[in-house]
């Protein structure tokens, strides 16, 4: 059952626990939206647009990259770029990368990525969230912002997924 009261998840410090609650709530809603989609529906897209499968893969890729940046203080290496690059960039390569993949397999990737995030976050405290760092272009950020971005990215793409599902259903009805 999905809770609609922000709280601090057990096993984490206060603010980190609230962040974990938000991450998990956001993911639960995303899963609820897509859990019953067929592979054909995951592969469907509007002309020139991303497929639902590509968007789900992108959500996992963004989270993975933010793990590297915030927990390992690095960017993707070459093998990681081969594995995650298409999903991260979206577009035709991302659609082809996930074409024919089932919802169970896509949800497994999302779950494995999230499990790794939660393992990392268990070792962090509220001070870590506010720790400032600087990107190579001189812009200052903190870890809290990085994980806020993971949330906003997933919520944004979930909106796209909802629009694709509506459009797909309308096309089926009018066919």
TACOR-V542163 format. One record per pair of residues at least 12 apart in sequence whose C-alpha atoms are under 10 Angstrom apart, sorted by the first residue. I is the first residue (numbers start at 0). GAP is how many residues later the second one is. D is the distance in whole Angstrom. If there is no record, write none. Layout:
I	GAP	D
I	GAP	D
//
This chain:
0	27	9
1	22	9
1	23	7
1	24	10
1	26	7
1	27	8
1	30	10
2	18	9
2	22	7
2	25	10
3	21	8
4	16	9
4	17	10
4	20	10
5	12	7
5	13	9
5	14	10
5	15	7
5	16	7
5	19	9
6	12	9
6	13	9
6	14	7
6	15	9
7	12	8
7	13	6
7	14	9
8	12	6
8	13	10
8	15	10
9	112	10
10	110	10
10	111	7
10	112	10
11	106	9
11	109	8
11	110	6
11	111	8
11	112	8
11	113	7
11	114	9
12	108	9
12	109	8
12	110	9
12	111	8
12	112	6
12	113	6
12	114	10
13	111	8
13	112	7
14	110	8
14	111	6
14	112	9
14	114	8
14	129	9
15	105	7
15	106	8
15	108	7
15	109	6
15	110	6
15	111	9
15	112	9
15	113	7
15	128	9
16	101	10
16	104	9
16	105	9
16	108	9
16	109	9
18	102	10
18	110	10
18	125	8
18	128	8
18	129	8
18	132	9
19	94	10
19	97	9
19	98	7
19	101	8
19	102	10
19	127	10
21	125	10
21	126	9
21	129	8
22	91	9
22	94	10
22	95	10
22	124	9
22	125	9
22	127	8
22	128	6
22	129	10
22	131	9
23	90	9
23	94	10
23	127	10
24	126	10
25	125	7
25	126	9
25	128	8
25	129	7
25	132	9
26	32	10
26	83	9
26	84	9
26	87	9
26	124	9
26	127	8
26	128	9
26	131	10
28	126	9
28	129	9
29	26	9
29	124	8
29	125	8
29	127	9
29	128	6
29	129	9
29	131	9
29	132	10
30	25	10
30	72	10
30	76	8
30	79	9
30	127	10
32	125	8
32	128	8
32	129	7
32	132	9
33	18	9
33	19	9
33	22	9
33	69	8
33	73	9
33	124	9
33	127	8
33	128	9
33	131	9
34	68	7
34	69	8
34	71	10
34	72	8
35	67	8
35	68	10
36	15	9
36	16	10
36	65	9
36	66	7
36	67	10
36	128	9
37	62	10
37	63	10
37	64	7
37	65	7
37	66	10
38	13	10
38	14	8
38	59	10
38	60	8
38	61	6
38	62	6
38	63	5
38	64	7
38	65	10
39	13	10
39	59	9
39	60	7
39	61	9
39	62	9
40	12	9
40	59	10
40	61	10
40	62	10
40	123	9
40	124	8
40	127	8
40	128	10
41	12	8
41	13	9
41	14	9
41	53	10
41	56	9
41	57	8
41	58	8
41	59	8
41	60	8
41	61	7
41	64	10
41	119	10
41	122	10
41	123	9
42	52	7
42	53	9
42	55	8
42	56	6
42	57	7
42	58	8
42	59	9
43	51	9
43	55	9
43	120	8
43	121	9
43	124	8
44	50	9
44	116	10
44	119	7
44	120	9
44	122	9
44	123	8
45	118	8
45	121	8
45	122	9
47	43	8
47	44	8
48	41	9
48	42	7
48	43	8
48	46	9
48	115	10
49	40	7
49	41	6
49	42	7
49	43	10
49	44	8
49	45	6
49	110	9
49	111	9
49	114	9
50	39	9
50	40	9
50	41	9
50	43	8
50	44	6
50	45	9
50	47	9
50	48	9
50	109	10
50	110	8
50	113	8
51	43	9
51	46	10
51	51	10
51	105	9
51	106	9
51	108	8
51	109	6
51	110	9
51	111	10
51	112	7
51	113	8
52	34	10
52	41	9
52	42	7
52	43	10
52	44	9
52	45	6
52	46	7
52	47	9
52	48	8
52	49	9
52	50	8
52	53	7
52	54	10
52	108	9
53	32	9
53	33	6
53	34	9
53	35	10
53	36	7
53	37	8
53	38	9
53	39	9
53	40	5
53	41	5
53	42	8
53	43	8
53	44	6
53	45	8
53	52	9
53	107	10
54	32	8
54	33	9
54	35	7
54	36	10
54	39	8
54	40	9
54	43	10
54	99	9
54	102	6
54	103	8
54	105	8
54	106	7
55	31	9
55	42	9
55	47	9
55	50	7
55	51	8
55	53	9
55	54	8
55	98	9
55	101	8
55	102	8
55	105	9
56	27	9
56	29	9
56	30	6
56	31	8
56	33	9
56	37	8
56	38	9
56	40	9
56	41	8
56	49	7
56	50	9
56	52	8
56	53	8
57	26	8
57	27	9
57	28	8
57	29	5
57	30	5
57	31	8
57	32	7
57	36	8
57	52	10
57	95	9
57	96	9
57	99	9
58	28	8
58	29	8
58	50	10
58	51	8
58	54	10
58	91	8
58	92	9
58	94	7
58	95	6
58	96	9
58	97	10
58	98	8
58	99	9
59	24	9
59	27	8
59	28	9
59	46	9
59	47	9
59	49	7
59	50	5
59	51	9
59	52	9
59	53	6
59	54	8
59	90	9
59	94	9
60	22	9
60	23	6
60	24	8
60	25	9
60	26	6
60	27	5
60	28	9
60	48	9
60	49	9
60	52	8
60	89	10
61	22	9
61	25	9
61	26	6
61	27	10
61	51	10
61	87	9
61	88	7
61	89	10
61	91	8
61	92	9
62	25	10
62	47	9
62	50	7
62	51	8
62	53	10
62	54	8
62	83	10
62	84	8
62	86	9
62	87	6
62	88	9
62	90	9
62	91	9
63	12	9
63	16	10
63	20	8
63	24	10
63	46	10
63	48	10
63	49	6
63	50	9
63	52	9
63	53	8
63	86	10
64	15	9
64	16	10
64	19	9
64	20	10
64	23	9
64	85	10
65	51	9
65	77	9
65	80	7
65	81	7
65	83	9
65	84	7
66	46	9
66	47	10
66	49	8
66	50	7
66	53	8
66	54	10
66	79	9
66	80	9
66	83	10
68	66	10
68	74	9
68	77	9
69	50	10
69	58	10
69	59	10
69	63	9
69	72	9
69	73	6
69	74	9
69	76	7
69	77	9
70	46	9
70	49	7
70	50	9
70	53	9
70	72	9
71	48	10
72	60	10
82	14	10
83	13	10
84	12	10
85	12	10
125	17	10
125	18	9
126	16	10
126	17	10
127	14	8
127	15	7
127	16	8
128	13	7
128	14	5
128	15	5
128	16	8
128	17	9
128	18	9
129	12	5
129	13	6
129	14	6
129	15	9
130	12	6
130	13	8
131	12	9
131	13	10
//
